[in-house]
């Protein structure tokens, strides 16, 4: 390990922090400047922008005939986004969940996740499926912006006449430049950080398999990590949560859709992906609903649960890939103890939240 490797790692970390700050600041000001809510900016501009590494990796992989990598990148990123990013953000600052996420965006995330499974049952996501996905992301984005502009206009019209005007948010062009600069720093920083981390791990004797399943797999999601944490710390919690949900929707509709359009034979969906990986992605999407519904917040203990499951998921991938002797014991412990206990806890929390809302009504 050379000094240049360590310098690359540190520069990548600095670029991620700076880029995330620019992106969140520009996005929150742009929302006010163009008359849409910060949540919608998080679901669109921030989410789509921070998913650009996934888009680049998957489209390039599909174009090169490595369709398995394109699908694995999308599925792995979606699992990482919910379990790790929401988990670590909620541990730092409990996150407030907008009701729109419960009414529209989380159900959309669940539906498109299930749709990916259904369309993949024939063994591939072909170009006709890609057209459906790509059209879906255009329609979803149009609906979000149209609805948000209408709601924000209605709120302004209903506001008292003597209410002080909002502080200056700067010009639209300035905020767009800030967003683009932030995205560029995030993408460049994530690349440097991953390259440095791989070199450091290799120098410490960590196997390429473990590096691939951990550092590289999470690498394309580092912009989402930095953006969501920065948004949570700055108090822009709608952007923090919207970034994750919007990124997951974008990954399936746009990344998988465009990848299947450029791939000569479409995206092959293996039996293993149908039996384990995509169902895990669906389960993670479904898990968002009870977590978001309980008090419309993601508390610290729920964030810890998400982080714990990401650690367990990563451990399973490593044990399965190496065919470790402890795989059967680990699988049994998760299947018969950890998962049922978590489901029971969330059901109780969901019931208590429903009772509170019923009493308040």
TIRO-479834 format. One record per residue (C-alpha): x, y, z; residue in three letters. Coordinates in Angstrom, 3 decimals. Each point is the difference from the previous one (the first is absolute). Layout:
<u: X; v: Y; w: Z; res: ALA>
...
END
This chain:
<u: 0.000; v: 0.000; w: 0.000; res: UNK>
<u: 1.537; v: 3.292; w: -1.144; res: UNK>
<u: -0.445; v: 3.513; w: 1.257; res: UNK>
<u: -1.820; v: 0.799; w: -3.248; res: UNK>
<u: -2.607; v: -2.672; w: 0.800; res: UNK>
<u: -0.673; v: 1.481; w: 3.416; res: UNK>
<u: -0.123; v: 3.504; w: -1.499; res: UNK>
<u: -2.523; v: -1.209; w: -2.608; res: UNK>
<u: -2.173; v: -1.465; w: 2.749; res: UNK>
<u: 0.088; v: 3.223; w: 2.039; res: UNK>
<u: -0.661; v: 2.199; w: -3.045; res: UNK>
<u: -2.979; v: -2.178; w: -0.868; res: UNK>
<u: -1.385; v: 0.408; w: 3.506; res: UNK>
<u: 0.417; v: 3.791; w: -0.140; res: UNK>
<u: -1.629; v: 0.168; w: -3.447; res: UNK>
<u: -2.988; v: -2.017; w: 1.273; res: UNK>
<u: -0.527; v: 2.307; w: 2.969; res: UNK>
<u: 0.383; v: 3.206; w: -2.026; res: UNK>
<u: -2.075; v: -1.306; w: -2.905; res: UNK>
<u: -2.815; v: -1.113; w: 2.293; res: UNK>
<u: -0.077; v: 3.420; w: 1.665; res: UNK>
<u: -0.196; v: 1.798; w: -3.360; res: UNK>
<u: -2.640; v: -2.375; w: -1.317; res: UNK>
<u: -2.326; v: 0.257; w: 3.005; res: UNK>
<u: 0.398; v: 3.778; w: 0.281; res: UNK>
<u: -0.687; v: 0.519; w: -3.698; res: UNK>
<u: -2.901; v: -2.468; w: -0.035; res: UNK>
<u: -1.789; v: 1.531; w: 2.997; res: UNK>
<u: 0.333; v: 3.514; w: -1.450; res: UNK>
<u: -1.080; v: -1.168; w: -3.461; res: UNK>
<u: -3.170; v: -1.483; w: 1.499; res: UNK>
<u: -0.988; v: 3.382; w: 1.393; res: UNK>
<u: 1.051; v: 1.850; w: -3.149; res: UNK>
<u: -2.056; v: -2.080; w: -2.451; res: UNK>
<u: -3.012; v: -0.544; w: 2.254; res: UNK>
<u: 0.226; v: -3.697; w: 0.821; res: UNK>
<u: 0.467; v: -1.707; w: 3.360; res: UNK>
<u: 3.417; v: -1.141; w: 1.297; res: UNK>
<u: -1.421; v: -3.552; w: 0.072; res: UNK>
<u: -0.590; v: 0.052; w: -3.760; res: UNK>
<u: 3.493; v: 1.393; w: -0.599; res: UNK>
<u: 1.320; v: -2.870; w: 2.126; res: UNK>
<u: -2.086; v: -2.522; w: -1.946; res: UNK>
<u: 1.119; v: 1.328; w: -3.389; res: UNK>
<u: 3.039; v: 2.263; w: -0.351; res: UNK>
<u: 1.975; v: -1.343; w: 2.976; res: UNK>
<u: -1.112; v: -3.623; w: -0.392; res: UNK>
<u: 0.586; v: -0.165; w: -3.748; res: UNK>
<u: 3.279; v: 1.870; w: 0.255; res: UNK>
<u: 1.472; v: -2.166; w: 2.754; res: UNK>
<u: -1.073; v: -3.102; w: -1.960; res: UNK>
<u: 2.119; v: 1.033; w: -2.984; res: UNK>
<u: 2.835; v: -2.404; w: 0.991; res: UNK>
<u: -2.464; v: -2.917; w: -0.017; res: UNK>
<u: -1.270; v: 1.169; w: -3.399; res: UNK>
<u: 3.510; v: 0.249; w: -1.438; res: UNK>
<u: 1.110; v: -3.380; w: 1.370; res: UNK>
<u: -3.140; v: -1.901; w: -1.024; res: UNK>
<u: -0.331; v: 1.480; w: -3.499; res: UNK>
<u: 3.694; v: -0.612; w: -0.700; res: UNK>
<u: -0.294; v: -3.554; w: 1.327; res: UNK>
<u: -3.101; v: -0.686; w: -2.116; res: UNK>
<u: 1.633; v: 1.498; w: -3.100; res: UNK>
<u: 3.048; v: -2.221; w: 0.560; res: UNK>
<u: -2.140; v: -3.122; w: 0.353; res: UNK>
<u: 0.402; v: -0.267; w: 3.799; res: UNK>
<u: -3.739; v: 0.139; w: 0.677; res: UNK>
<u: 0.277; v: -1.893; w: 3.302; res: UNK>
<u: 2.117; v: 2.826; w: 1.386; res: UNK>
<u: -2.615; v: 2.559; w: -1.084; res: UNK>
<u: -2.776; v: -1.806; w: 1.880; res: UNK>
<u: 2.159; v: -0.710; w: 3.054; res: UNK>
<u: 1.016; v: 3.646; w: 0.227; res: UNK>
<u: -3.631; v: 1.171; w: 0.072; res: UNK>
<u: -1.210; v: -2.614; w: 2.493; res: UNK>
<u: 3.024; v: 0.383; w: 2.285; res: UNK>
<u: -0.213; v: 3.795; w: -0.060; res: UNK>
<u: -3.696; v: -0.022; w: 0.912; res: UNK>
<u: 0.617; v: -2.271; w: 2.983; res: UNK>
<u: 2.960; v: 2.145; w: 1.065; res: UNK>
<u: -1.981; v: 3.241; w: -0.385; res: UNK>
<u: -2.759; v: -1.015; w: 2.423; res: UNK>
<u: 1.873; v: -2.089; w: 2.550; res: UNK>
<u: 3.265; v: 1.902; w: 0.226; res: UNK>
<u: -0.736; v: 3.579; w: -1.098; res: UNK>
<u: -3.342; v: 0.411; w: 1.771; res: UNK>
<u: 1.423; v: -1.922; w: 2.942; res: UNK>
<u: 3.106; v: 2.127; w: 0.487; res: UNK>
<u: -1.908; v: 3.251; w: -0.677; res: UNK>
<u: -2.655; v: -0.870; w: 2.602; res: UNK>
<u: 2.653; v: -0.930; w: 2.564; res: UNK>
<u: 1.588; v: 3.433; w: -0.452; res: UNK>
<u: -3.300; v: 1.950; w: -0.041; res: UNK>
<u: -3.477; v: -1.597; w: 0.255; res: UNK>
<u: -1.649; v: 0.646; w: -3.376; res: UNK>
<u: -3.435; v: 1.509; w: -0.564; res: UNK>
<u: -2.011; v: -1.705; w: -2.739; res: UNK>
<u: -2.350; v: 2.081; w: -2.150; res: UNK>
<u: -3.484; v: -1.419; w: -0.470; res: UNK>
<u: 0.426; v: 0.144; w: -3.775; res: UNK>
<u: 2.564; v: -2.783; w: 0.288; res: UNK>
<u: -2.612; v: -2.225; w: 1.658; res: UNK>
<u: -2.730; v: 0.917; w: -2.487; res: UNK>
<u: 1.971; v: -0.178; w: -3.246; res: UNK>
<u: 3.740; v: -0.516; w: -0.092; res: UNK>
<u: 0.494; v: -3.032; w: 2.258; res: UNK>
<u: -2.901; v: -1.839; w: -1.713; res: UNK>
<u: 1.604; v: 0.872; w: -3.370; res: UNK>
<u: 3.336; v: -1.378; w: 1.242; res: UNK>
<u: -1.691; v: -3.233; w: 1.095; res: UNK>
<u: -1.969; v: -0.340; w: -3.263; res: UNK>
<u: 3.021; v: 0.500; w: -2.287; res: UNK>
<u: 2.037; v: -2.433; w: 2.125; res: UNK>
<u: -2.704; v: -2.652; w: -0.396; res: UNK>
<u: -0.292; v: 0.874; w: -3.696; res: UNK>
<u: 3.722; v: -0.696; w: -0.444; res: UNK>
<u: -0.573; v: -3.486; w: 1.437; res: UNK>
<u: -3.070; v: -0.662; w: -2.181; res: UNK>
<u: 1.675; v: 1.172; w: -3.218; res: UNK>
<u: 3.084; v: -2.057; w: 0.846; res: UNK>
<u: -1.901; v: -3.270; w: 0.472; res: UNK>
<u: 0.594; v: -0.895; w: -3.665; res: UNK>
<u: 3.745; v: 0.211; w: 0.608; res: UNK>
<u: 0.661; v: 3.460; w: -1.432; res: UNK>
<u: -1.008; v: 3.644; w: 0.077; res: UNK>
<u: -0.151; v: 0.718; w: -3.733; res: UNK>
<u: -0.308; v: 3.197; w: -2.026; res: UNK>
<u: -3.804; v: 0.140; w: 0.204; res: UNK>
<u: 0.351; v: -0.150; w: 3.807; res: UNK>
<u: 2.629; v: 2.729; w: -0.252; res: UNK>
<u: -2.370; v: 2.250; w: -1.922; res: UNK>
<u: -2.634; v: -0.540; w: 2.711; res: UNK>
<u: 2.489; v: 0.865; w: 2.761; res: UNK>
<u: 1.382; v: 3.065; w: -1.797; res: UNK>
<u: -3.486; v: 1.313; w: -0.716; res: UNK>
<u: -0.857; v: -0.590; w: 3.634; res: UNK>
<u: 2.806; v: 2.212; w: 1.328; res: UNK>
<u: -1.009; v: 2.828; w: -2.364; res: UNK>
<u: -3.659; v: -0.226; w: 1.111; res: UNK>
<u: 0.954; v: -0.227; w: 3.691; res: UNK>
<u: 2.271; v: 3.062; w: -0.189; res: UNK>
<u: -2.602; v: 2.038; w: -1.891; res: UNK>
<u: -2.683; v: -0.874; w: 2.542; res: UNK>
<u: 2.222; v: 0.907; w: 2.968; res: UNK>
<u: 0.941; v: 3.427; w: -1.340; res: UNK>
<u: -3.528; v: 0.836; w: -1.174; res: UNK>
<u: -1.600; v: -0.996; w: 3.315; res: UNK>
<u: 2.637; v: 1.727; w: 2.129; res: UNK>
<u: -0.212; v: 3.329; w: -1.862; res: UNK>
<u: -3.777; v: -0.037; w: 0.455; res: UNK>
<u: 0.270; v: -0.725; w: 3.752; res: UNK>
<u: 2.686; v: 2.621; w: 0.613; res: UNK>
<u: -2.043; v: 2.617; w: -1.895; res: UNK>
<u: -3.068; v: -0.869; w: 2.103; res: UNK>
<u: 2.012; v: 0.352; w: 3.234; res: UNK>
<u: 1.286; v: 3.431; w: -1.060; res: UNK>
<u: -3.510; v: 1.135; w: -0.902; res: UNK>
<u: -1.304; v: -1.120; w: 3.405; res: UNK>
<u: 2.821; v: 1.689; w: 1.924; res: UNK>
<u: -0.845; v: 3.186; w: 1.966; res: UNK>
<u: 0.613; v: 3.203; w: -1.930; res: UNK>
<u: 2.247; v: 1.411; w: 2.750; res: UNK>
<u: 2.185; v: -3.118; w: 0.110; res: UNK>
<u: 3.629; v: 0.973; w: -0.640; res: UNK>
<u: 1.359; v: -1.004; w: -3.362; res: UNK>
<u: 2.494; v: -2.814; w: -0.284; res: UNK>
<u: 3.627; v: 0.932; w: 0.188; res: UNK>
<u: 1.796; v: 0.283; w: -3.292; res: UNK>
<u: 0.921; v: -3.384; w: -1.364; res: UNK>
<u: 2.272; v: 1.216; w: -2.768; res: UNK>
<u: -0.530; v: -0.334; w: -3.720; res: UNK>
<u: -1.158; v: -3.236; w: -1.594; res: UNK>
<u: 3.116; v: -0.122; w: -2.189; res: UNK>
<u: 2.322; v: 0.412; w: 3.002; res: UNK>
<u: -1.710; v: -2.856; w: 1.837; res: UNK>
<u: 0.118; v: -2.246; w: -3.078; res: UNK>
<u: 3.738; v: 0.666; w: -0.289; res: UNK>
<u: 0.385; v: -0.854; w: 3.694; res: UNK>
<u: -1.919; v: -3.261; w: -0.502; res: UNK>
<u: 2.047; v: -0.988; w: -3.066; res: UNK>
<u: 3.263; v: 0.813; w: 1.784; res: UNK>
<u: -1.138; v: -2.004; w: 3.031; res: UNK>
<u: -0.936; v: -3.010; w: -2.154; res: UNK>
<u: 3.335; v: 0.158; w: -1.825; res: UNK>
<u: 1.884; v: 0.087; w: 3.314; res: UNK>
<u: -2.080; v: -2.940; w: 1.304; res: UNK>
<u: 0.651; v: -2.170; w: -3.047; res: UNK>
<u: 3.714; v: 0.842; w: -0.097; res: UNK>
<u: 0.340; v: -0.369; w: 3.764; res: UNK>
<u: -1.731; v: -3.393; w: 0.042; res: UNK>
<u: 2.332; v: -1.246; w: -2.756; res: UNK>
<u: 3.112; v: 1.147; w: 1.871; res: UNK>
<u: -1.275; v: -1.377; w: 3.292; res: UNK>
<u: -0.803; v: -3.418; w: -1.480; res: UNK>
<u: 3.343; v: -0.217; w: -1.809; res: UNK>
<u: 1.853; v: 0.935; w: 3.163; res: UNK>
<u: -2.058; v: -2.360; w: 2.169; res: UNK>
<u: 0.576; v: -2.937; w: -2.363; res: UNK>
<u: 3.751; v: 0.632; w: -0.003; res: UNK>
<u: 0.121; v: 0.346; w: 3.794; res: UNK>
<u: -2.073; v: -3.174; w: 0.500; res: UNK>
<u: 2.220; v: -1.933; w: -2.395; res: UNK>
<u: 3.110; v: 1.231; w: 1.820; res: UNK>
<u: -1.496; v: -1.252; w: 3.274; res: UNK>
<u: -0.511; v: -3.460; w: -1.498; res: UNK>
<u: -3.786; v: 0.125; w: -0.477; res: UNK>
<u: -1.151; v: -2.287; w: -2.820; res: UNK>
<u: -1.305; v: 1.358; w: -3.295; res: UNK>
<u: -3.312; v: -1.757; w: 0.660; res: UNK>
<u: -0.594; v: 1.853; w: 3.252; res: UNK>
<u: 1.092; v: 3.264; w: -1.618; res: UNK>
<u: -2.434; v: -0.533; w: -2.863; res: UNK>
<u: -2.946; v: -0.877; w: 2.245; res: UNK>
<u: 0.560; v: 2.929; w: 2.337; res: UNK>
<u: 2.109; v: 2.963; w: -1.154; res: UNK>
<u: -0.748; v: -0.141; w: -3.736; res: UNK>
<u: -3.674; v: -0.962; w: 0.443; res: UNK>
<u: -0.595; v: 2.999; w: 2.264; res: UNK>
<u: 2.215; v: 2.306; w: -2.051; res: UNK>
<u: -2.631; v: 1.101; w: -2.511; res: UNK>
<u: -2.335; v: 0.894; w: 2.891; res: UNK>
<u: 2.494; v: 2.267; w: 1.766; res: UNK>
<u: -1.545; v: 3.170; w: -1.536; res: UNK>
<u: -3.368; v: -0.975; w: 1.514; res: UNK>
<u: 1.712; v: -0.628; w: 3.356; res: UNK>
<u: 1.702; v: 3.386; w: 0.031; res: UNK>
<u: -3.057; v: 1.890; w: -1.262; res: UNK>
<u: -2.443; v: -1.580; w: 2.465; res: UNK>
<u: 2.284; v: 0.432; w: 3.014; res: UNK>
<u: 0.739; v: 3.621; w: -0.946; res: UNK>
<u: -3.718; v: 0.677; w: -0.484; res: UNK>
<u: -0.861; v: -1.579; w: 3.364; res: UNK>
<u: 2.669; v: 2.036; w: 1.805; res: UNK>
<u: -1.130; v: 3.238; w: -1.694; res: UNK>
<u: -3.609; v: -0.645; w: 1.026; res: UNK>
<u: -1.181; v: -0.674; w: -3.576; res: UNK>
<u: -1.511; v: -3.335; w: 1.041; res: UNK>
<u: -2.452; v: -0.134; w: -2.910; res: UNK>
<u: 2.975; v: 0.029; w: -2.349; res: UNK>
<u: 1.768; v: -2.695; w: 2.035; res: UNK>
<u: -2.932; v: -2.445; w: -0.161; res: UNK>
<u: -1.166; v: 1.031; w: -3.472; res: UNK>
<u: 3.493; v: -0.611; w: -1.359; res: UNK>
<u: -0.108; v: -3.667; w: 1.023; res: UNK>
<u: -3.550; v: -0.732; w: -1.184; res: UNK>
<u: 0.496; v: 1.944; w: -3.230; res: UNK>
<u: 3.340; v: -1.713; w: -0.686; res: UNK>
<u: -1.579; v: -3.443; w: 0.361; res: UNK>
<u: -2.802; v: 0.899; w: -2.407; res: UNK>
<u: 2.501; v: 1.538; w: -2.440; res: UNK>
<u: 2.294; v: -3.038; w: 0.205; res: UNK>
<u: -2.768; v: -2.363; w: -1.118; res: UNK>
<u: -1.837; v: 2.176; w: -2.507; res: UNK>
<u: 2.872; v: 1.960; w: -1.567; res: UNK>
<u: 3.189; v: -1.971; w: 0.695; res: UNK>
<u: -1.495; v: -3.450; w: -0.661; res: UNK>
<u: -2.204; v: 1.371; w: -2.785; res: UNK>
<u: 2.799; v: 1.713; w: -1.924; res: UNK>
<u: 2.354; v: -2.929; w: 0.600; res: UNK>
<u: -2.480; v: -2.413; w: -1.551; res: UNK>
<u: -0.390; v: 2.331; w: -2.997; res: UNK>
<u: 3.733; v: 0.111; w: -0.784; res: UNK>
<u: 0.652; v: -3.691; w: 0.698; res: UNK>
<u: -0.191; v: -2.090; w: -3.183; res: UNK>
<u: -1.779; v: -2.874; w: 1.764; res: UNK>
<u: -1.629; v: 1.925; w: 2.847; res: UNK>
<u: 0.859; v: -0.520; w: 3.671; res: UNK>
<u: 0.226; v: -3.659; w: 0.945; res: UNK>
<u: -1.667; v: -0.811; w: 3.326; res: UNK>
<u: 1.513; v: -3.074; w: 1.620; res: UNK>
<u: -1.888; v: -2.521; w: 2.104; res: UNK>
<u: 2.043; v: 1.086; w: 3.033; res: UNK>
<u: -1.073; v: 3.626; w: -0.503; res: UNK>
<u: -3.652; v: -1.056; w: -0.244; res: UNK>
<u: 0.210; v: -2.226; w: 3.071; res: UNK>
<u: 2.046; v: 2.207; w: 2.336; res: UNK>
<u: 1.353; v: 3.381; w: -1.134; res: UNK>
<u: -3.133; v: 1.604; w: -1.486; res: UNK>
<u: -2.265; v: -1.342; w: 2.804; res: UNK>
<u: 2.409; v: 1.581; w: 2.517; res: UNK>
<u: -0.280; v: 3.302; w: -1.902; res: UNK>
<u: -3.808; v: -0.265; w: 0.136; res: UNK>
<u: 0.046; v: -0.888; w: 3.714; res: UNK>
<u: 2.183; v: 3.032; w: 0.744; res: UNK>
<u: -2.380; v: 2.262; w: -1.958; res: UNK>
<u: -3.036; v: -1.439; w: 1.828; res: UNK>
<u: 1.782; v: 0.454; w: 3.364; res: UNK>
<u: 0.066; v: 3.746; w: -0.615; res: UNK>
<u: -3.777; v: 0.292; w: 0.309; res: UNK>
<u: -0.444; v: -1.071; w: 3.655; res: UNK>
<u: 3.184; v: 1.833; w: 0.989; res: UNK>
<u: -1.177; v: 3.217; w: -1.661; res: UNK>
<u: -3.558; v: -0.399; w: 1.303; res: UNK>
<u: 0.891; v: -0.333; w: 3.702; res: UNK>
<u: -0.202; v: 3.635; w: 0.998; res: UNK>
<u: 1.128; v: 1.087; w: -3.504; res: UNK>
<u: 3.575; v: -0.013; w: 1.263; res: UNK>
<u: 2.974; v: -2.291; w: -0.320; res: UNK>
<u: 1.275; v: -0.219; w: 3.563; res: UNK>
<u: 3.526; v: -0.849; w: 1.083; res: UNK>
<u: -0.940; v: -3.542; w: 1.070; res: UNK>
<u: -1.556; v: -0.621; w: -3.416; res: UNK>
<u: 3.157; v: 1.319; w: -1.623; res: UNK>
<u: 2.047; v: -2.419; w: 2.115; res: UNK>
<u: -2.264; v: -2.876; w: -1.131; res: UNK>
<u: 0.562; v: 0.968; w: -3.653; res: UNK>
<u: 3.767; v: 0.164; w: 0.518; res: UNK>
<u: -0.036; v: -3.378; w: 1.746; res: UNK>
<u: -1.809; v: -1.573; w: -2.924; res: UNK>
<u: 2.484; v: 1.474; w: -2.465; res: UNK>
<u: 2.845; v: -1.557; w: 1.985; res: UNK>
<u: -1.896; v: -3.312; w: 0.006; res: UNK>
<u: -0.695; v: 0.251; w: -3.748; res: UNK>
<u: 3.677; v: 0.676; w: -0.754; res: UNK>
<u: 1.063; v: -2.859; w: 2.279; res: UNK>
<u: -2.381; v: -2.351; w: -1.816; res: UNK>
<u: 1.410; v: 1.006; w: -3.398; res: UNK>
<u: 3.538; v: -0.681; w: 1.180; res: UNK>
<u: -0.859; v: -3.313; w: 1.691; res: UNK>
<u: -1.976; v: -1.133; w: -3.034; res: UNK>
<u: 2.703; v: 0.995; w: -2.479; res: UNK>
<u: 2.671; v: -1.855; w: 1.970; res: UNK>
<u: -2.311; v: -2.926; w: 0.895; res: UNK>
<u: 1.022; v: 0.421; w: 3.630; res: UNK>
<u: -0.875; v: -2.779; w: 2.440; res: UNK>
<u: -1.940; v: 2.431; w: 2.176; res: UNK>
<u: -2.395; v: 0.984; w: -2.799; res: UNK>
<u: -2.757; v: -2.436; w: 1.019; res: UNK>
<u: 0.106; v: 1.124; w: 3.652; res: UNK>
<u: -0.010; v: 3.663; w: -1.001; res: UNK>
<u: -2.932; v: -0.524; w: -2.373; res: UNK>
<u: -2.001; v: -1.855; w: 2.670; res: UNK>
<u: 0.664; v: 2.714; w: 2.606; res: UNK>
<u: -1.174; v: 2.719; w: -2.381; res: UNK>
<u: -3.027; v: -1.935; w: -1.275; res: UNK>
<u: -1.331; v: -1.313; w: 3.325; res: UNK>
<u: 1.073; v: 2.669; w: 2.490; res: UNK>
<u: 1.151; v: 3.390; w: -1.316; res: UNK>
<u: -2.577; v: 0.490; w: -2.763; res: UNK>
<u: -3.066; v: -1.198; w: 2.020; res: UNK>
<u: 1.059; v: 2.177; w: 2.962; res: UNK>
<u: 0.374; v: 3.040; w: -2.260; res: UNK>
<u: -3.348; v: -0.629; w: -1.697; res: UNK>
<u: -1.713; v: -0.361; w: 3.387; res: UNK>
<u: 1.571; v: 3.247; w: 1.251; res: UNK>
<u: -1.074; v: 1.954; w: -3.085; res: UNK>
<u: -3.524; v: -1.449; w: 0.137; res: UNK>
<u: -0.351; v: 1.119; w: 3.624; res: UNK>
<u: 1.357; v: 3.463; w: -0.878; res: UNK>
<u: -2.355; v: 0.225; w: -2.979; res: UNK>
<u: -2.971; v: -0.971; w: 2.163; res: UNK>
<u: 0.912; v: 2.587; w: 2.646; res: UNK>
<u: 0.371; v: 2.706; w: -2.660; res: UNK>
<u: -3.388; v: -0.880; w: -1.487; res: UNK>
<u: -1.602; v: 0.125; w: 3.474; res: UNK>
<u: 1.509; v: 3.422; w: 0.651; res: UNK>
<u: -1.299; v: 1.366; w: -3.304; res: UNK>
<u: -3.422; v: -1.505; w: 0.665; res: UNK>
<u: -0.140; v: 1.597; w: 3.456; res: UNK>
<u: 1.104; v: 3.369; w: -1.390; res: UNK>
<u: -2.736; v: -0.135; w: -2.627; res: UNK>
END
